[in-house]
Amino acid sequence: MKAAIICVDDEWTILTTLGQQLKRYFGKDYEIELANSGAEALSLCVELTAEGLEIPLVISDQRMQGMEGDTLLIQLHKLYPKMLKIMLTGQADADSVGNVVNAAALYRYIRKPWDETDLILTVAEALRSFEQEQRLASQNQLLKEINAKLESSLSLLLASLEATIDGVLVLDFAGKVVSFNQKFAAIWNLPASTSTDDSQKLVDLILEPLIEADAIAFKALLMQENIKKRDLLRLKNGNVIEYYLQPQQLAGKIVGQVWSFRDVTQEKQTEEAFKYQALHDPLTNLPNRALFDQKLSEALTYAAYNSEIMAMMFLDLDRFKEVNDTFGHSVGDLLLQGVIQRLVSCLREVDLIARWGGDEFAIVLPQIRSRKDAGEIAHRLVTALQPEFILEGHRIHATVSIGIAVYPDDGLDSGTLLRSADRALYQAKKSGRNNYSSLEQLTEKLR
């Protein structure tokens, strides 16, 4: 039987949107249940648990009629302490968030309106954390039972370690290796002859493939007895190993450590690919508008802090619609890709070009010395497109119009700078296209 994720919000439109987004990504493995109030959520939890359904996660809005989100989550924590809780919160709900963090062990909060990518990644991380916590709790309980009967049941311990899907390493109170399973040996690619007889050699075999910083951190953790930690270890070959460290207790005393390892390289690659796709244009592989906004904000902050000049540009490919109408969209796509190659070749490493939409592009130019520098770069961009493109046997001429805005003269914030560049672009088009302009000077060409 599936486990369930419960979503709670008193606004039905928001609730159904949340449910639909979660169902697209997690509906295969989890039931997505909706509750329109705190009271309904409590009743639903009782009903589902009575049916034997596990509820690893509840996502609740804070501002609700009747019972607010923090009150609901605190009650759920008392009833189901292992359940993870995420709060959807507005800008003004800081006190409520703090209340839930302290009284209900809040896993995470997400600001409304939420970003779907951030929501899905957060929920996926929460579910994986819950599953691993359950596995490790089960393993820890099993190891406690085995330790109580260690002298007569050592074979049971070894069999249990081999049965788990994680790589497990057990250390005693002195940091000496007591046991490890074959999954652990496979994850770390240990030689077949590796045994527990030489603990230092085994530790060295673990440290050797790690990047330097993670090797230092891992070695330090081996020396700490009473610590519980979950994190990632990065290998020199690019693989990523997730570990969970938990002290092993017997009769109230710490007698060692239990390490659980899992290769999450593929999961992390998928996560990174998902993040990349969310922030990049699929045709040109350029940053999209969302990433551009972020980078522009960062560049403005840096320029303000260092009292520097920076600029941004809007670029519009002239008469691009005619290319699509005459030669077809496949040729139009090839032209866009070719134009981008030439434009990128004119930019510095510190510059950023993004696809704003359709045949429009935006560029951030940090660390320039003057408005003239921006004009020189714009001139290079216009000139770079002068040679014709030969695409699928067609000779095509492409030109570009550019609007330039310079910080701080043309704007002190992203919104003002964007509007200034847009007005300058309009002037460049009005002046006949295939040129560039700024608010200070409508058309400037370097000869």
C-alpha positions as CSV (number, residue, x, y, z in Angstrom):
1,M,0.0,0.0,0.0
2,K,1.3,3.5,-0.8
3,A,2.2,6.1,1.7
4,A,0.4,9.4,1.7
5,I,1.3,13.1,1.4
6,I,-1.3,15.4,2.9
7,C,-1.8,19.0,1.7
8,V,-3.7,21.5,3.7
9,D,-5.0,24.9,2.6
10,D,-8.4,26.7,3.1
11,E,-8.2,28.2,-0.4
12,W,-9.4,25.5,-2.7
13,T,-7.7,26.9,-5.9
14,I,-4.3,26.9,-4.1
15,L,-4.9,23.5,-2.6
16,T,-5.7,21.9,-5.9
17,T,-2.8,23.5,-7.6
18,L,-0.4,22.2,-4.9
19,G,-2.0,18.7,-5.2
20,Q,-1.7,18.6,-9.0
21,Q,2.0,19.6,-8.9
22,L,2.8,16.9,-6.3
23,K,0.8,14.3,-8.1
24,R,2.7,14.9,-11.3
25,Y,6.0,14.1,-9.6
26,F,5.1,11.8,-6.7
27,G,1.7,10.3,-7.6
28,K,3.3,7.0,-8.7
29,D,4.6,6.2,-5.2
30,Y,2.4,8.3,-2.9
31,E,-1.3,9.1,-2.4
32,I,-1.8,12.8,-2.6
33,E,-4.5,13.7,-0.1
34,L,-6.1,17.2,0.2
35,A,-7.6,18.8,3.3
36,N,-9.5,22.1,3.2
37,S,-9.0,22.9,6.9
38,G,-6.9,22.0,10.0
39,A,-9.7,20.0,11.5
40,E,-10.2,18.1,8.2
41,A,-6.5,17.3,8.2
42,L,-6.5,15.9,11.7
43,S,-9.5,13.7,10.8
44,L,-7.8,12.6,7.6
45,C,-4.6,11.6,9.5
46,V,-6.6,9.5,12.0
47,E,-8.5,7.8,9.1
48,L,-5.4,7.0,7.0
49,T,-3.3,5.7,9.9
50,A,-6.2,3.5,11.0
51,E,-6.1,2.0,7.5
52,G,-2.4,1.3,8.0
53,L,-1.3,4.0,5.6
54,E,2.0,5.8,6.5
55,I,2.1,9.6,6.3
56,P,5.7,10.8,5.9
57,L,4.9,14.4,5.1
58,V,2.3,17.1,5.7
59,I,2.4,20.4,3.8
60,S,0.2,23.1,5.4
61,D,-0.5,26.8,4.7
62,Q,-0.1,29.1,7.7
63,R,-3.0,31.5,7.3
64,M,-6.2,29.5,7.5
65,Q,-9.7,30.0,8.9
66,G,-10.5,28.2,12.1
67,M,-7.2,26.5,12.9
68,E,-4.0,28.1,11.6
69,G,-1.1,26.1,10.2
70,D,1.2,26.4,13.2
71,T,-1.5,25.1,15.6
72,L,-2.2,22.2,13.2
73,L,1.5,21.2,12.8
74,I,2.1,21.4,16.6
75,Q,-0.8,19.1,17.2
76,L,0.3,16.7,14.5
77,H,3.8,16.6,16.0
78,K,2.4,15.5,19.3
79,L,0.4,12.8,17.6
80,Y,2.9,11.7,14.9
81,P,6.4,12.9,16.0
82,K,8.1,11.1,13.1
83,M,6.0,12.9,10.4
84,L,7.9,15.6,8.5
85,K,6.2,19.0,8.3
86,I,6.5,21.8,5.7
87,M,4.8,25.1,6.1
88,L,3.7,27.4,3.2
89,T,4.1,30.9,4.6
90,G,3.8,34.5,3.5
91,Q,6.3,37.3,4.2
92,A,4.6,38.4,7.4
93,D,4.5,34.9,9.1
94,A,8.0,34.9,10.7
95,D,6.6,34.5,14.2
96,S,4.5,31.5,13.2
97,V,7.4,29.9,11.5
98,G,9.6,30.3,14.6
99,N,6.7,28.9,16.7
100,V,6.5,25.7,14.6
101,V,10.3,25.3,14.4
102,N,10.5,25.2,18.2
103,A,7.3,23.3,19.0
104,A,6.8,21.0,16.0
105,A,10.3,20.3,14.6
106,L,9.4,22.0,11.3
107,Y,11.4,20.4,8.5
108,R,11.3,23.4,6.1
109,Y,9.2,26.4,5.2
110,I,8.5,27.6,1.7
111,R,7.4,31.2,0.9
112,K,4.2,31.8,-1.1
113,P,3.9,32.1,-4.0
114,W,6.2,29.1,-4.3
115,D,8.5,28.2,-7.2
116,E,7.4,24.7,-8.5
117,T,11.0,23.6,-9.0
118,D,12.0,24.6,-5.4
119,L,8.8,22.9,-4.1
120,I,9.5,19.6,-5.9
121,L,13.1,19.5,-4.9
122,T,12.3,20.2,-1.2
123,V,9.6,17.6,-1.1
124,A,11.8,15.0,-2.8
125,E,14.6,15.8,-0.2
126,A,12.1,15.5,2.7
127,L,10.8,12.1,1.5
128,R,14.3,10.8,1.0
129,S,15.2,12.0,4.5
130,F,12.2,10.3,6.0
131,E,12.9,7.0,4.3
132,Q,16.5,7.0,5.3
133,E,15.6,8.0,8.9
134,Q,13.2,5.0,9.0
135,R,15.8,2.7,7.5
136,L,18.5,3.8,9.9
137,A,16.2,3.7,12.9
138,S,15.3,0.1,12.0
139,Q,19.0,-0.7,11.5
140,N,19.9,0.9,14.8
141,Q,17.2,-1.0,16.6
142,L,18.4,-4.2,15.1
143,L,22.0,-3.5,16.0
144,K,21.0,-2.7,19.6
145,E,19.2,-6.0,19.9
146,I,22.2,-7.8,18.3
147,N,24.7,-6.1,20.7
148,A,22.7,-7.3,23.7
149,K,23.3,-10.9,22.4
150,L,26.6,-10.2,20.7
151,E,28.5,-13.1,22.1
152,S,25.9,-15.6,21.0
153,S,24.5,-13.8,17.9
154,L,27.4,-12.4,16.0
155,S,26.4,-14.3,12.9
156,L,23.0,-12.7,13.1
157,L,24.6,-9.2,13.0
158,L,26.6,-10.1,9.9
159,A,23.6,-11.5,8.1
160,S,21.6,-8.4,8.9
161,L,24.3,-6.1,7.6
162,E,24.4,-8.0,4.4
163,A,20.6,-7.8,4.0
164,T,20.5,-4.0,4.0
165,I,20.6,-2.1,0.7
166,D,23.0,0.5,2.2
167,G,26.7,0.1,2.8
168,V,27.2,-0.2,6.6
169,L,30.4,0.4,8.6
170,V,30.4,-0.3,12.4
171,L,33.2,1.1,14.6
172,D,33.7,0.4,18.3
173,F,34.3,3.1,21.0
174,A,38.0,3.3,20.1
175,G,37.3,3.9,16.4
176,K,38.4,0.4,15.4
177,V,36.4,-1.2,12.6
178,V,34.1,-4.0,14.0
179,S,32.4,-4.9,10.8
180,F,31.3,-3.8,7.3
181,N,29.0,-5.4,4.7
182,Q,29.6,-6.2,1.1
183,K,27.6,-3.3,-0.1
184,F,30.0,-1.0,1.8
185,A,32.9,-2.8,0.1
186,A,31.3,-2.3,-3.3
187,I,30.6,1.4,-2.8
188,W,34.2,2.1,-1.8
189,N,35.6,-0.4,-4.3
190,L,37.6,-2.2,-1.6
191,P,40.0,-5.0,-2.6
192,A,38.6,-8.5,-2.0
193,S,41.3,-9.0,0.6
194,T,40.2,-6.1,2.8
195,S,39.3,-7.2,6.4
196,T,38.7,-5.6,9.8
197,D,42.1,-6.7,11.0
198,D,43.8,-3.4,10.0
199,S,41.4,-0.6,10.8
200,Q,43.9,2.1,9.8
201,K,44.4,0.6,6.3
202,L,40.7,0.3,5.8
203,V,40.2,4.0,6.8
204,D,43.0,5.0,4.4
205,L,41.2,3.1,1.6
206,I,38.1,5.2,2.3
207,L,39.9,8.5,2.5
208,E,42.0,8.0,-0.7
209,P,39.2,8.5,-3.3
210,L,37.7,11.5,-1.5
211,I,38.4,15.1,-2.4
212,E,40.7,16.7,0.1
213,A,38.2,18.8,2.0
214,D,35.8,15.9,2.4
215,A,38.6,13.5,3.4
216,I,39.6,16.0,6.2
217,A,36.0,16.3,7.4
218,F,35.4,12.5,7.3
219,K,38.6,11.8,9.3
220,A,37.5,14.4,11.9
221,L,34.1,12.7,12.3
222,L,35.8,9.4,13.1
223,M,37.2,11.0,16.2
224,Q,33.9,12.3,17.5
225,E,31.9,9.8,19.6
226,N,28.5,11.5,20.3
227,I,27.5,13.0,17.0
228,K,24.6,12.3,14.6
229,K,25.1,13.7,11.1
230,R,23.8,13.3,7.5
231,D,25.8,14.8,4.7
232,L,27.5,14.1,1.3
233,L,31.0,12.9,0.4
234,R,32.4,13.9,-3.0
235,L,34.9,11.6,-4.7
236,K,37.7,12.7,-7.0
237,N,36.0,10.8,-9.9
238,G,32.8,12.9,-9.6
239,N,30.7,10.4,-7.7
240,V,28.7,11.5,-4.7
241,I,28.2,9.3,-1.6
242,E,25.5,10.1,1.0
243,Y,26.3,9.1,4.5
244,Y,24.4,9.0,7.8
245,L,26.4,8.7,11.0
246,Q,24.8,7.7,14.3
247,P,26.4,6.9,17.7
248,Q,25.8,3.3,18.8
249,Q,24.6,3.0,22.4
250,L,24.4,0.1,24.8
251,A,22.9,0.3,28.3
252,G,22.9,4.1,28.0
253,K,26.6,4.3,27.0
254,I,28.1,5.1,23.6
255,V,30.0,2.0,22.4
256,G,30.8,3.0,18.9
257,Q,29.5,4.4,15.6
258,V,27.3,3.1,12.9
259,W,27.8,4.6,9.4
260,S,25.4,4.1,6.5
261,F,26.5,4.9,3.0
262,R,24.6,5.1,-0.3
263,D,25.8,6.1,-3.8
264,V,23.5,9.0,-4.9
265,T,25.5,10.1,-7.9
266,Q,22.7,9.4,-10.4
267,E,20.1,11.2,-8.1
268,K,22.4,14.2,-7.8
269,Q,23.0,14.3,-11.5
270,T,19.3,14.2,-12.2
271,E,18.7,16.9,-9.6
272,E,21.4,19.1,-11.2
273,A,19.9,18.5,-14.7
274,F,16.5,19.4,-13.4
275,K,17.9,22.6,-11.9
276,Y,19.7,23.4,-15.1
277,Q,16.7,22.9,-17.3
278,A,14.6,25.1,-15.0
279,L,17.1,28.0,-15.5
280,H,18.2,27.6,-19.1
281,D,16.7,28.0,-22.6
282,P,16.5,24.5,-24.3
283,L,17.3,25.8,-27.8
284,T,20.4,28.0,-27.1
285,N,21.4,26.6,-23.7
286,L,21.7,30.2,-22.5
287,P,20.4,31.3,-19.1
288,N,16.7,32.1,-19.2
289,R,15.0,35.2,-17.8
290,A,14.8,33.8,-14.2
291,L,18.5,33.2,-14.0
292,F,19.3,36.5,-15.7
293,D,17.3,38.4,-13.1
294,Q,19.3,36.7,-10.4
295,K,22.6,37.4,-12.0
296,L,21.7,41.0,-12.7
297,S,20.8,41.5,-9.1
298,E,24.1,40.0,-8.0
299,A,26.0,42.2,-10.4
300,L,24.2,45.3,-9.1
301,T,25.0,44.4,-5.5
302,Y,28.7,43.8,-6.4
303,A,28.9,47.1,-8.3
304,A,27.3,49.1,-5.5
305,Y,29.5,47.5,-2.8
306,N,32.7,48.2,-4.9
307,S,31.6,51.6,-6.3
308,E,32.0,50.2,-9.8
309,I,30.2,50.9,-13.1
310,M,28.3,48.1,-14.9
311,A,25.9,48.0,-17.8
312,M,23.2,45.8,-19.3
313,M,21.9,45.5,-22.8
314,F,18.7,44.4,-24.5
315,L,19.3,42.9,-28.0
316,D,16.6,42.3,-30.6
317,L,17.3,40.4,-33.8
318,D,15.9,42.5,-36.6
319,R,13.2,41.1,-38.8
320,F,13.5,37.6,-37.4
321,K,9.9,36.9,-38.1
322,E,10.6,37.3,-41.8
323,V,13.2,34.6,-41.6
324,N,10.7,32.2,-39.9
325,D,8.0,33.0,-42.4
326,T,10.3,32.7,-45.5
327,F,12.5,29.8,-44.6
328,G,10.7,28.0,-41.8
329,H,11.2,27.7,-38.0
330,S,14.0,25.1,-38.3
331,V,16.1,27.6,-40.2
332,G,15.1,30.3,-37.7
333,D,16.3,28.1,-34.9
334,L,19.6,27.5,-36.6
335,L,20.0,31.2,-37.2
336,L,19.4,31.9,-33.5
337,Q,22.1,29.4,-32.5
338,G,24.5,30.9,-35.1
339,V,23.9,34.4,-33.9
340,I,24.5,33.4,-30.3
341,Q,27.8,31.8,-31.2
342,R,29.0,35.1,-32.7
343,L,27.7,37.2,-29.9
344,V,29.3,35.0,-27.2
345,S,32.7,35.3,-29.0
346,C,32.5,39.1,-28.6
347,L,31.9,39.0,-24.8
348,R,34.3,38.7,-21.9
349,E,34.4,35.8,-19.5
350,V,32.7,37.9,-16.8
351,D,29.8,38.9,-19.1
352,L,26.5,37.0,-19.1
353,I,24.1,36.7,-22.1
354,A,20.6,35.2,-21.6
355,R,17.7,34.5,-23.8
356,W,14.9,37.0,-22.8
357,G,12.3,35.4,-25.1
358,G,11.8,34.8,-28.8
359,D,14.4,36.8,-30.7
360,E,15.3,39.0,-27.7
361,F,18.4,38.6,-25.6
362,A,19.8,40.4,-22.5
363,I,23.4,40.9,-21.5
364,V,25.0,41.9,-18.2
365,L,28.4,43.7,-18.4
366,P,30.0,43.9,-15.0
367,Q,33.2,45.8,-14.1
368,I,33.4,48.2,-17.0
369,R,35.3,51.5,-16.8
370,S,32.9,53.8,-18.5
371,R,29.9,54.1,-20.8
372,K,32.3,54.0,-23.7
373,D,33.3,50.4,-22.8
374,A,29.7,49.3,-23.2
375,G,29.5,51.1,-26.5
376,E,32.6,49.3,-27.8
377,I,31.2,46.0,-26.8
378,A,27.9,46.8,-28.5
379,H,29.9,47.8,-31.6
380,R,31.6,44.5,-31.7
381,L,28.3,42.7,-31.4
382,V,26.7,44.6,-34.3
383,T,29.9,44.1,-36.4
384,A,30.1,40.4,-35.6
385,L,26.8,39.8,-37.5
386,Q,27.8,41.4,-40.7
387,P,29.0,38.3,-42.5
388,E,26.1,36.3,-43.9
389,F,24.9,33.0,-42.5
390,I,24.6,30.0,-44.8
391,L,21.9,27.7,-43.3
392,E,20.5,24.7,-45.2
393,G,21.7,26.2,-48.5
394,H,20.2,29.7,-47.7
395,R,22.2,32.9,-47.5
396,I,20.8,34.9,-44.7
397,H,21.9,38.3,-43.4
398,A,21.1,39.1,-39.7
399,T,21.3,42.3,-37.9
400,V,20.7,43.3,-34.3
401,S,19.4,46.4,-32.5
402,I,20.8,47.0,-29.0
403,G,19.7,49.2,-26.1
404,I,22.3,50.0,-23.4
405,A,21.7,51.1,-19.8
406,V,24.5,51.9,-17.5
407,Y,24.6,51.7,-13.7
408,P,24.4,54.0,-11.8
409,D,23.6,56.8,-14.3
410,D,20.5,55.0,-15.9
411,G,19.2,53.3,-12.9
412,L,20.1,52.1,-9.4
413,D,18.0,48.9,-9.3
414,S,17.1,46.1,-11.7
415,G,13.7,47.4,-12.6
416,T,14.9,50.9,-13.5
417,L,17.9,49.5,-15.4
418,L,15.7,47.1,-17.4
419,R,13.3,49.9,-18.4
420,S,16.2,52.2,-19.4
421,A,17.7,49.5,-21.6
422,D,14.2,48.8,-23.1
423,R,13.8,52.5,-24.0
424,A,17.2,52.7,-25.5
425,L,16.4,49.6,-27.6
426,Y,13.3,51.3,-28.9
427,Q,15.4,54.3,-29.9
428,A,17.9,52.0,-31.7
429,K,15.0,50.4,-33.7
430,K,13.5,53.8,-34.4
431,S,16.8,55.0,-35.8
432,G,16.9,52.3,-38.5
433,R,17.9,49.1,-36.7
434,N,21.3,47.4,-37.0
435,N,22.8,49.8,-34.4
436,Y,22.9,50.5,-30.7
437,S,21.9,53.4,-28.5
438,S,21.7,54.4,-24.9
439,L,19.7,57.0,-23.0
440,E,22.7,59.4,-23.1
441,Q,23.3,59.1,-26.9
442,L,20.7,57.7,-29.2
443,T,23.1,56.3,-31.8
444,E,26.9,56.0,-31.4
445,K,29.1,54.1,-33.8
446,L,32.8,53.7,-33.4
447,R,34.7,53.9,-36.7
